[in-house]
């Protein structure tokens, strides 16, 4: 069996997870790896008020982040932890995001970031952003920016060509 096949199979085996918090501003999910590590996935929502009073606010963007929880030290870590099982951890984050997009109103944009001091993580995020259309139907990489500390990625939902563009007032 080729190594790429093994990696693909691992990436298709997310852990079971549960939702631990749901508010208009944030959804939180949690899962435990086979090695006992606990991870938390946080989806932070940004809403845009509609200019038409009869239309509800629109979910314009979500920011996705995840962290490793260390209950013994009462700490959360967002950096590379070295706990292993990265493929299944990322598969779980991807599955949570895919399920979220399918079950709720899909946001116009999805953002995530990685620290410049972790080049392997940044490389992975760049690959995720480049291939977003394969695993997150209807989204594509629309922006990548870098500052001194971090890389920022934005995926944007492709508009349905049958839908007219939003009205813009003439200037």
C-alpha positions as CSV (number, residue, x, y, z in Angstrom):
1,X,0.0,0.0,0.0
2,X,1.4,3.4,-0.9
3,X,2.0,6.0,1.8
4,X,-0.4,8.5,0.0
5,X,-3.2,5.9,0.3
6,X,-2.5,5.4,4.0
7,X,-2.6,9.1,4.6
8,X,-5.8,9.6,2.6
9,X,-7.5,6.8,4.6
10,X,-6.4,8.3,7.9
11,X,-7.7,11.7,6.8
12,X,-11.1,10.1,6.1
13,X,-11.4,8.7,9.6
14,X,-12.5,11.6,11.9
15,X,-13.0,11.1,15.6
16,X,-16.4,11.2,17.1
17,X,-17.2,14.6,18.5
18,X,-19.9,16.5,20.3
19,X,-21.1,20.1,20.4
20,X,-20.5,21.6,23.9
21,X,-21.7,25.2,23.2
22,X,-24.0,26.9,20.8
23,X,-24.7,30.6,20.8
24,X,-25.4,33.2,18.1
25,X,-21.7,34.2,18.4
26,X,-20.0,30.9,18.8
27,X,-20.2,27.1,18.5
28,X,-17.8,24.9,20.3
29,X,-17.1,21.2,19.7
30,X,-14.9,18.7,21.5
31,X,-13.3,15.3,20.8
32,X,-10.9,12.9,22.3
33,X,-8.2,11.0,20.3
34,X,-7.4,7.4,20.7
35,X,-4.3,8.4,22.7
36,X,-6.5,10.3,25.2
37,X,-5.8,13.9,24.0
38,X,-8.7,16.3,24.1
39,X,-9.2,18.9,21.4
40,X,-11.7,21.8,21.2
41,X,-12.9,23.3,17.9
42,X,-14.3,26.8,18.0
43,X,-16.4,28.4,15.3
44,X,-16.8,32.1,15.9
45,X,-19.5,33.8,13.8
46,X,-19.8,37.3,12.4
47,X,-23.2,38.5,11.4
48,X,-24.1,41.3,9.0
49,X,-27.3,43.2,9.5
50,X,-29.6,43.4,6.5
51,X,-30.4,46.8,5.1
52,X,-33.9,45.6,4.6
53,X,-35.7,45.5,7.9
54,X,-37.9,42.6,6.9
55,X,-34.8,40.4,6.3
56,X,-32.9,38.8,9.1
57,X,-29.2,39.3,9.7
58,X,-26.9,37.2,7.4
59,X,-24.0,35.0,8.6
60,X,-21.2,36.7,6.7
61,X,-18.1,34.9,8.1
62,X,-16.9,32.2,10.5
63,X,-13.5,31.9,12.0
64,X,-12.3,28.3,12.7
65,X,-9.8,27.5,15.4
66,X,-8.9,24.5,17.4
67,X,-6.8,23.8,20.5
68,X,-5.4,20.9,22.5
69,X,-6.6,20.8,26.1
70,X,-4.3,19.7,28.9
71,X,-6.6,19.1,31.9
72,X,-3.7,18.2,34.2
73,X,-2.1,21.6,33.8
74,X,-5.4,23.4,33.1
75,X,-4.0,24.7,29.9
76,X,-5.0,25.1,26.2
77,X,-2.5,25.0,23.4
78,X,-3.0,26.2,19.8
79,X,0.5,25.4,18.7
80,X,2.0,22.1,17.5
81,X,1.6,19.7,20.4
82,X,3.5,16.7,19.2
83,X,0.7,14.4,20.5
84,X,0.6,12.6,17.2
85,X,-2.4,11.6,15.2
86,X,-2.4,14.9,13.2
87,X,-4.2,13.4,10.2
88,X,-7.2,12.3,12.2
89,X,-7.3,15.5,14.2
90,X,-7.4,17.6,11.0
91,X,-9.9,15.1,9.5
92,X,-12.1,15.7,12.6
93,X,-11.8,19.5,12.3
94,X,-12.6,19.2,8.5
95,X,-15.7,17.0,9.3
96,X,-17.0,19.5,11.9
97,X,-16.6,22.3,9.5
98,X,-18.3,20.4,6.7
99,X,-21.2,19.3,8.9
100,X,-21.6,22.9,10.2
101,X,-21.8,24.3,6.6
102,X,-24.3,21.7,5.6
103,X,-26.6,22.0,8.7
104,X,-26.5,25.8,9.2
105,X,-26.8,28.8,6.9
106,X,-23.5,28.7,5.0
107,X,-21.4,31.8,5.6
108,X,-20.0,33.9,2.8
109,X,-16.5,33.4,4.2
110,X,-14.4,31.0,6.3
111,X,-11.2,32.2,7.9
112,X,-8.4,30.5,9.8
113,X,-4.8,31.3,10.6
114,X,-1.4,29.8,11.5
115,X,1.6,31.2,13.3
116,X,4.6,32.1,11.1
117,X,6.8,30.4,13.7
118,X,5.3,27.0,12.7
119,X,6.2,26.6,9.0
120,X,4.9,23.0,8.8
121,X,1.5,24.1,10.0
122,X,1.5,27.1,7.6
123,X,2.4,24.8,4.7
124,X,-0.5,22.5,5.7
125,X,-2.9,25.4,5.9
126,X,-1.8,26.6,2.5
127,X,-2.5,23.2,1.0
128,X,-5.9,23.1,2.8
129,X,-6.8,26.5,1.3
130,X,-5.6,25.6,-2.2
131,X,-7.7,22.4,-2.2
132,X,-10.7,23.7,-0.3
133,X,-13.0,23.0,-3.3
134,X,-12.3,19.3,-3.1
135,X,-13.4,18.9,0.5
136,X,-15.7,21.9,1.1
137,X,-18.2,22.1,-1.7
138,X,-18.9,25.6,-2.9
139,X,-15.8,27.3,-1.4
140,X,-12.5,28.4,-2.8
141,X,-9.4,30.2,-1.5
142,X,-10.0,33.9,-2.0
143,X,-7.3,35.4,0.2
144,X,-4.0,34.7,1.9
145,X,-2.2,37.4,3.9
146,X,0.9,37.4,6.1
147,X,2.1,39.7,8.8
148,X,5.0,39.4,11.2
149,X,3.4,36.8,13.4
150,X,0.8,34.9,11.3
151,X,-0.6,33.8,8.0
152,X,-4.3,34.4,7.5
153,X,-6.5,32.4,5.0
154,X,-9.9,33.2,3.7
155,X,-12.2,30.8,1.8
156,X,-15.2,32.3,0.0
157,X,-18.4,30.8,-1.0
158,X,-19.0,30.8,-4.7
159,X,-22.2,32.5,-5.6
160,X,-24.9,30.7,-7.6
161,X,-24.7,32.2,-11.1
162,X,-28.5,32.2,-11.2
163,X,-28.5,34.6,-8.2
164,X,-28.2,38.3,-9.1
165,X,-25.4,40.2,-7.5
166,X,-26.3,42.2,-4.4
167,X,-27.7,45.7,-5.1
168,X,-25.2,48.5,-4.8
169,X,-26.3,52.0,-4.7
170,X,-24.9,54.2,-7.5
171,X,-22.3,56.7,-6.4
